[in-house]
C-alpha cells in the first residue's frame, strides 16, 4: 500500500530518515508548484532520480562532469544504434572515452543535483510506492542517505538565508562604478562568469537564471556572492518585460525569440577586472 501525505506535515528530511531507518525499497514521488520529481531507493539507499518526466542523457552528465568533450558528446549522440544509457555507457568504456568510475561518479552527481533542490519544497504532496524500481535500462548509483540528509538540511538553511537576502527574482543587477572587492581574493566559477555576461539593468535575475539554466537556489547563491564581493548592486529592471538582445560578435545564427543576450557594453569593466587580476 502506498504512503501518501502533504509536505507541510511531513517534509523531505523526515521522509528520507524513515526510508533510511526502515531500509525501504521503492519510489517517492513529490508533486508541487515547482513540478514533479520521482526518487528511487533500494534497501534504504538513494539510487535514481528524475524531474518533470525528463531524464538527463548520459552524454550530458559526462560533459557537465568534464569527462567528455562537446565534440565527443555530439559524435556519440548521433549513433542511432544505441537505445539505452547502459548500452551507451558500455560503448564509451569500450572506445576508451571514459572509465566505469567516470560514469558512476557522473550519474551520482546528477542524482544529487536533482535531489538537493527538493529539500526547499515547502508545499506539495508526496506518495511512496514500496518495491517500485526504475526501469532495467536505467543507470543507477547507490548513495548513502545519511550524507544526503545532512547536506540537504545545510542547503535548506542556506536557501532560507538567500531568500531573506534576495526575496525577489524580478529585480535586475548592474555593475557598481567602483568595485569595492579586493581583486586578489576574487575567484569566479564558470557559472559565475556566465551570469556576469548577462548582467544588465534590463535583464531580471529570473531571466538570467532561465537563460543560463540555473536553479533559483544556484542563481540566488551566485548573486549573493557577487553582491557580497561588491561587484554588483540590485536595481529595478529598466524596462519590465523587455530584454536586451544584442548578438555576440561570433554569432552565426539568429537568437531564439524570448532569450537574452549577453550585455557587451559592460564587458569593458570585466576586461579591466581580468587585466587587474593578471597584474596582481
C-alpha positions as CSV (number, residue, x, y, z in Angstrom):
1,X,0.0,0.0,0.0
2,X,1.3,3.4,-0.9
3,X,2.1,6.0,1.7
4,X,0.6,9.4,0.9
5,X,0.7,12.8,2.6
6,X,1.4,16.5,2.5
7,X,4.9,18.1,2.6
8,X,3.6,20.7,5.0
9,X,3.0,17.9,7.6
10,X,6.0,15.6,6.7
11,X,9.0,17.2,4.9
12,X,11.6,15.6,2.8
13,X,14.1,15.3,5.6
14,X,11.7,13.3,7.7
15,X,10.7,11.1,4.7
16,X,14.3,10.3,3.9
17,X,15.0,9.4,7.6
18,X,12.1,7.0,7.6
19,X,13.3,5.4,4.3
20,X,16.9,5.1,5.7
21,X,16.0,3.7,9.1
22,X,13.4,1.2,7.6
23,X,15.8,0.3,4.7
24,X,12.9,0.7,2.3
25,X,12.8,0.0,-1.4
26,X,10.5,1.9,-3.6
27,X,9.7,5.2,-5.4
28,X,9.0,8.5,-3.7
29,X,7.0,11.0,-5.9
30,X,6.8,14.6,-4.9
31,X,4.4,17.0,-6.7
32,X,4.0,20.7,-6.1
33,X,4.2,24.2,-7.6
34,X,7.8,23.5,-8.7
35,X,6.9,20.4,-10.7
36,X,7.0,16.6,-10.2
37,X,10.0,14.6,-9.0
38,X,10.5,10.9,-8.6
39,X,13.2,9.5,-6.4
40,X,14.0,5.8,-6.2
41,X,15.5,3.8,-3.3
42,X,16.9,0.3,-2.7
43,X,17.3,-1.1,0.8
44,X,17.4,2.4,2.3
45,X,19.9,3.9,-0.2
46,X,19.2,6.5,-2.9
47,X,19.7,5.0,-6.4
48,X,18.0,7.2,-9.1
49,X,16.0,10.4,-9.6
50,X,14.1,12.2,-12.4
51,X,12.4,15.6,-12.6
52,X,9.3,16.5,-14.6
53,X,9.3,13.4,-16.6
54,X,12.7,14.4,-18.1
55,X,15.8,12.3,-17.8
56,X,19.4,13.6,-18.2
57,X,21.2,11.8,-21.0
58,X,24.5,10.1,-20.0
59,X,26.4,12.2,-22.5
60,X,25.1,15.4,-20.8
61,X,26.1,14.0,-17.4
62,X,29.6,13.2,-18.6
63,X,30.0,16.5,-20.4
64,X,29.0,18.5,-17.3
65,X,31.4,16.5,-15.2
66,X,34.2,17.3,-17.7
67,X,34.6,13.6,-18.8
68,X,33.6,14.2,-22.4
69,X,34.3,17.0,-24.8
70,X,31.5,18.7,-26.6
71,X,32.7,17.1,-29.9
72,X,32.7,13.6,-28.3
73,X,29.2,14.1,-26.8
74,X,27.9,15.2,-30.2
75,X,29.5,12.2,-32.0
76,X,28.1,9.7,-29.6
77,X,24.6,11.2,-29.6
78,X,24.5,10.7,-33.4
79,X,24.7,7.0,-33.1
80,X,21.3,5.6,-33.9
81,X,22.0,2.0,-32.8
82,X,22.4,2.8,-29.1
83,X,19.0,2.6,-27.4
84,X,19.8,3.0,-23.7
85,X,22.3,4.7,-21.3
86,X,23.5,1.3,-20.2
87,X,24.4,0.4,-23.8
88,X,25.9,3.8,-24.3
89,X,28.0,3.5,-21.1
90,X,29.4,0.2,-22.3
91,X,30.2,1.8,-25.7
92,X,32.0,4.7,-24.1
93,X,34.1,2.5,-21.9
94,X,35.0,0.2,-24.8
95,X,36.2,3.0,-27.1
96,X,38.2,4.4,-24.2
97,X,36.4,7.7,-23.8
98,X,35.6,7.2,-20.1
99,X,36.0,4.6,-17.4
100,X,33.3,2.9,-15.4
101,X,34.3,5.1,-12.4
102,X,33.7,8.2,-14.5
103,X,30.2,7.0,-15.4
104,X,29.4,6.1,-11.8
105,X,30.6,9.4,-10.4
106,X,28.7,11.4,-13.1
107,X,25.5,9.5,-12.5
108,X,25.8,10.0,-8.8
109,X,26.4,13.7,-9.2
110,X,23.4,14.1,-11.5
111,X,21.2,12.3,-9.0
112,X,22.3,14.6,-6.2
113,X,21.8,17.7,-8.4
114,X,18.2,16.6,-8.8
115,X,17.6,15.7,-5.2
116,X,19.1,18.6,-3.2
117,X,16.7,21.2,-4.6
118,X,13.8,19.1,-3.4
119,X,14.7,20.0,0.2
120,X,13.4,23.5,-0.4
121,X,9.9,22.3,-1.4
122,X,7.6,23.5,1.3
123,X,4.3,22.8,-0.5
124,X,3.0,19.8,-2.3
125,X,2.1,16.2,-2.0
126,X,4.1,13.0,-1.6
127,X,3.5,9.4,-2.4
128,X,5.8,6.4,-1.6
129,X,5.2,3.3,-3.7
130,X,7.0,0.3,-2.0
131,X,9.1,-2.1,-4.0
132,X,9.0,0.1,-7.2
133,X,12.3,0.4,-9.0
134,X,13.5,2.3,-12.1
135,X,13.4,0.6,-15.5
136,X,16.1,-2.1,-16.0
137,X,17.8,0.0,-18.7
138,X,18.4,3.0,-16.4
139,X,21.8,3.7,-14.9
140,X,21.7,3.8,-11.1
141,X,24.2,4.7,-8.4
142,X,23.8,3.7,-4.7
143,X,24.2,6.7,-2.4
144,X,24.0,6.6,1.4
145,X,21.1,8.8,2.7
146,X,22.8,10.0,5.8
147,X,25.1,12.4,4.0
148,X,22.3,13.4,1.6
149,X,20.2,14.4,4.6
150,X,23.0,16.3,6.2
151,X,23.9,18.2,3.0
152,X,20.2,18.8,2.1
153,X,19.5,20.2,5.5
154,X,22.5,22.5,5.2
155,X,21.4,23.7,1.8
156,X,17.9,24.3,3.2
157,X,19.3,26.6,5.9
158,X,21.3,28.4,3.2
159,X,18.2,28.7,1.0
160,X,16.3,30.3,3.7
161,X,19.1,32.8,4.2
162,X,19.3,33.6,0.5
163,X,15.5,34.1,0.3
164,X,15.9,36.7,3.1
165,X,18.8,38.5,1.3
166,X,17.3,38.2,-2.2
167,X,13.5,38.0,-1.7
168,X,12.6,38.6,-5.4
169,X,14.0,37.2,-8.6
170,X,12.2,40.0,-10.6
171,X,14.9,42.6,-9.8
172,X,17.9,43.3,-12.0
173,X,21.6,43.7,-11.5
174,X,24.1,46.3,-12.5
175,X,27.8,46.7,-12.0
176,X,29.0,49.2,-9.4
177,X,31.1,52.0,-10.8
178,X,34.0,51.4,-8.5
179,X,34.2,47.7,-7.4
180,X,34.9,47.5,-3.6
181,X,36.2,44.0,-3.8
182,X,39.8,43.1,-3.2
183,X,40.5,41.6,-6.6
184,X,43.3,39.5,-5.3
185,X,40.7,37.4,-3.5
186,X,38.3,37.0,-6.4
187,X,38.0,33.5,-7.9
188,X,34.9,33.2,-10.1
189,X,33.5,29.9,-11.3
190,X,32.4,29.2,-14.9
191,X,28.7,29.6,-13.9
192,X,29.5,33.0,-12.2
193,X,31.2,34.3,-15.4
194,X,28.2,33.1,-17.4
195,X,25.9,35.1,-15.1
196,X,28.1,38.1,-15.3
197,X,28.0,38.1,-19.1
198,X,24.2,38.7,-18.9
199,X,24.2,41.4,-16.2
200,X,22.3,44.5,-17.5
201,X,19.6,46.6,-15.8
202,X,17.1,45.3,-18.4
203,X,17.7,41.7,-17.6
204,X,16.0,40.4,-14.4
205,X,17.6,37.8,-12.2
206,X,14.8,35.4,-13.2
207,X,15.5,35.9,-16.9
208,X,19.3,35.3,-16.4
209,X,18.6,32.1,-14.5
210,X,16.4,30.9,-17.3
211,X,18.9,31.7,-19.9
212,X,21.8,30.1,-18.1
213,X,19.8,27.0,-16.9
214,X,20.5,27.7,-13.2
215,X,18.0,26.8,-10.5
216,X,16.6,29.5,-8.2
217,X,19.0,28.3,-5.4
218,X,22.1,28.4,-7.7
219,X,21.2,31.8,-9.1
220,X,20.5,33.4,-5.7
221,X,23.8,31.9,-4.4
222,X,25.8,33.4,-7.3
223,X,24.0,36.8,-7.0
224,X,24.6,36.9,-3.2
225,X,28.3,36.2,-3.8
226,X,28.6,39.0,-6.4
227,X,26.8,41.4,-4.0
228,X,29.0,40.4,-1.1
229,X,32.1,40.9,-3.3
230,X,30.9,44.5,-4.0
231,X,30.8,43.9,-7.8
232,X,27.1,44.4,-8.4
233,X,24.0,46.0,-6.9
234,X,20.3,45.3,-7.1
235,X,18.1,47.6,-9.3
236,X,14.6,47.6,-10.6
237,X,14.5,46.4,-14.3
238,X,14.9,49.4,-16.7
239,X,12.1,48.1,-19.0
240,X,10.0,45.3,-17.4
241,X,9.2,42.5,-19.8
242,X,11.9,43.5,-22.3
243,X,15.4,42.1,-22.6
244,X,18.4,43.4,-24.3
245,X,19.0,41.4,-27.5
246,X,22.5,42.0,-28.9
247,X,24.2,39.3,-30.9
248,X,27.7,38.4,-29.8
249,X,30.3,39.2,-32.4
250,X,30.8,35.5,-33.1
251,X,27.1,34.6,-33.5
252,X,26.3,32.8,-36.7
253,X,22.6,32.3,-36.4
254,X,19.6,34.2,-35.0
255,X,19.0,34.0,-31.3
256,X,15.7,32.2,-30.4
257,X,12.8,34.5,-29.6
258,X,12.5,35.4,-26.0
259,X,16.1,34.6,-24.9
260,X,18.5,37.1,-23.5
261,X,21.7,38.3,-25.0
262,X,24.9,39.0,-23.1
263,X,25.5,42.6,-22.3
264,X,28.6,43.5,-24.3
265,X,28.5,47.2,-23.2
266,X,29.6,46.0,-19.7
267,X,32.4,43.8,-20.9
268,X,34.9,46.7,-20.6
269,X,34.5,46.5,-16.8
270,X,35.0,42.7,-16.9
271,X,38.1,43.1,-19.1
272,X,39.6,45.7,-16.7
273,X,38.9,43.3,-13.7
274,X,40.6,40.4,-15.6
275,X,43.5,42.6,-16.5
276,X,43.9,43.8,-13.0
277,X,43.8,40.3,-11.6
278,X,46.5,39.2,-14.1
279,X,48.8,42.0,-12.9
280,X,48.5,41.2,-9.2
